[in-house]
Amino acid sequence: MNVDLLRQKIADGQFEFSAHATHQAIRRYIPVSEIREALLAGRVIEDYPDDKYGPSYLILGRAATGRSLHIQCSDPSRPLVKIITVYQPDPNRWNADFTRRADRHEP
């Protein structure tokens, strides 16, 4: 993925939210400003080349408040980057820095 293109599109407002992402952001009290900040400073931690509607990526970023966010978004080669979902990672499901899923077999 071209991270520079993603950041440019986010900075230019060339993104949209799926209905699911809109619902999740509202439900989880995640403002658009924090989503933008996290995407502008974030990094790809997972990629999904065979995702249902085209390639997508899971971005880990931090908002200015310090809150860590996971944001799944479409490939930035689309005219508008689609925000597919957004959430604050659960420390029980992710490693300490939220970059890898926790091993469910560990006690």
C-alpha positions in Angstrom: 0.0 0.0 0.0 1.1 3.5 -0.7 1.0 5.1 2.8 1.9 8.5 1.5 -1.1 8.5 -0.9 -3.3 7.4 2.0 -2.1 10.2 4.2 -2.5 12.7 1.4 -6.1 11.6 0.7 -7.0 11.8 4.4 -5.4 15.2 4.7 -7.4 16.4 1.7 -10.6 15.0 3.0 -10.9 12.4 0.2 -12.4 9.7 2.4 -15.9 8.4 3.3 -17.3 6.2 6.0 -19.2 2.9 5.4 -22.5 2.7 7.3 -20.8 0.2 9.6 -17.9 2.5 10.4 -20.3 5.4 11.0 -22.3 3.3 13.4 -19.2 2.0 15.2 -17.6 5.5 15.6 -20.8 6.9 17.1 -21.3 3.9 19.4 -17.7 4.0 20.5 -17.5 7.8 20.9 -14.7 8.2 18.3 -14.8 11.6 16.7 -13.8 12.1 13.0 -10.9 14.3 14.2 -9.4 11.4 16.1 -9.8 9.0 13.1 -8.0 11.5 10.9 -5.2 12.0 13.4 -4.7 8.3 13.8 -4.7 7.7 10.0 -2.3 10.5 9.4 0.2 9.1 12.0 -0.6 5.5 11.6 1.0 2.4 10.1 -0.3 -0.7 8.4 -0.4 -3.7 10.8 -2.4 -6.1 8.6 -3.4 -6.3 5.0 -6.3 -8.0 3.5 -5.6 -8.4 -0.3 -8.7 -10.6 -0.8 -11.2 -8.6 1.2 -14.8 -8.9 0.0 -15.0 -5.5 -1.8 -11.3 -5.1 -2.7 -8.0 -4.8 -0.9 -8.1 -3.2 2.5 -5.7 -2.6 5.4 -5.8 -2.4 9.2 -4.1 0.8 10.4 -2.8 1.3 13.9 -2.7 5.0 14.8 -2.8 7.3 17.8 -5.0 10.3 18.1 -3.6 13.5 19.7 -5.4 12.5 22.9 -3.1 9.4 23.0 -5.9 7.0 22.3 -4.9 4.1 20.1 -7.2 3.2 17.3 -7.5 0.5 14.7 -9.0 1.6 11.4 -9.7 -0.7 8.5 -9.7 1.2 5.3 -9.7 0.5 1.5 -6.7 0.8 -0.7 -6.0 4.5 -1.4 -6.0 3.9 -5.1 -9.8 4.3 -5.0 -11.1 7.8 -5.7 -12.2 8.0 -2.0 -10.6 6.0 0.8 -13.4 4.1 2.4 -13.2 3.8 6.2 -14.7 0.3 6.8 -14.5 0.1 10.6 -12.9 1.8 13.5 -12.4 0.7 17.1 -10.1 1.0 20.1 -8.2 -2.2 20.3 -9.0 -4.5 23.2 -5.8 -5.3 25.3 -7.1 -8.8 25.9 -7.1 -9.5 22.1 -3.9 -7.7 21.1 -0.3 -7.6 22.2 0.9 -4.7 24.4 1.5 -2.3 21.5 -1.7 -3.4 19.6 0.3 -4.5 16.5 -0.4 -8.3 16.7 -3.4 -10.3 17.7 -2.8 -12.1 21.1 -2.3 -15.8 21.0 -5.6 -17.2 22.3 -3.8 -20.3 23.5 -1.8 -18.6 26.1 -3.1 -18.6 29.7 
